[in-house]
């Protein structure tokens, strides 16, 4: 009888041990922060800033791990390990987490009147947490060495984005005067500090990894997984085409696509790739082609490949309009409106939404103003993209 009980206990221990092994969390290796290679990142961060971003992200993920809020076991990989030719360090079934600065840009304006010029700068910061696996044909002996980039396959992302305007003046109706007017253009150092502040605030918010939990458990993550991606942001509005031409237009499209992606991923908990909108090289054929983004890392260049999205999404800046209404007594109301459309439509969501901005000011007698419309339209479109992506399906 005692022998049978002992055998039974051993069997139970084996079952429990097996169950524990099966339930073990996948291991994810945290990498130093990268920067997306794009003109959208025109606010440059130095090495001190990058190290601070690394620290902030590591602290956030470490706290989440201690609280049991991570669906994976977080480990940190050093630069030495990254360059190592030891295949155990960069084996094909390893999962890497690349925090990436996807957006660090500003929309600068100069609003002129007959008395003075007021400068403002809307700073936009976007961080994406990219979960990747090495490509099967990667030459491990040359990882990160000069002339050999790291080639990775994307499993999923968690995109974060926020913006804030520096230099917004206030108007005192009693004295008919503007206060806190910035008479000089916003400096690059102040923009950089704002980027750091925005990232710090974003990392204070709740971050969910539920959309990619399944992919992390599958160490061979199938290329045929259910994926979504903004593959094109059109600009059918003639006013938009005239106002945002060339690089400005491409940057605005990327911002709209990224804001939509962040909102859509948060709302649906789906695997959403970074928007395939850059450098005016993407069109409808993007739907049928694989996509690759290039990242700058302290360990060299990192190329991240994405398979064709199973569910391509197209956005269109379909309308812009403005008007100025004079109410008498030198009181003016500036009206701006934008329209943004999405296809295909899912469930009960609307195919097109609009957003209106109304701003009323009283100018001193004899003073006229030249209002910078670009910042207003850009801010409206970014907010509208969030609203469009947050719809109930």
Buried (B, 14 or more C-beta within 10 A) or exposed (E): EEEEEEEEEEEEEEEEEEEEEEEEBBBBBBBBBBBBBBEBBEBEBEEEBBBBBBEBBBEBBBEBBEEEEBBBEBEBBEEEEBBBEEEEBBEBEBBBBBBBBBBBBBBBBEBEBEBEBBBBBBBBBBBBBBBBBBBEEBEBEBBBEEEBBBBBBBBBBBBBBBBBBBBEBEBEEEEBEBEEBBEEBBEEEBBBBBBBBBBBEBBEEEBEBEBBBBBBBEBEBEEEBEBBBBBBBBBEBEBBEEBBEEEBBBBBBBBBBBBBBBBBBBBBEBBBBBBBBBEEEBEEEBBEEEBEBEBBBBBBBBBBBBBBBEBBBBBBBBBBBBEEEEEEEBEBEBBBBBBBBBBEEBEEBEEBBBBEBEEEBBBEEEEEBEBBBBBBBBBBBBBBBBBBBBBEE
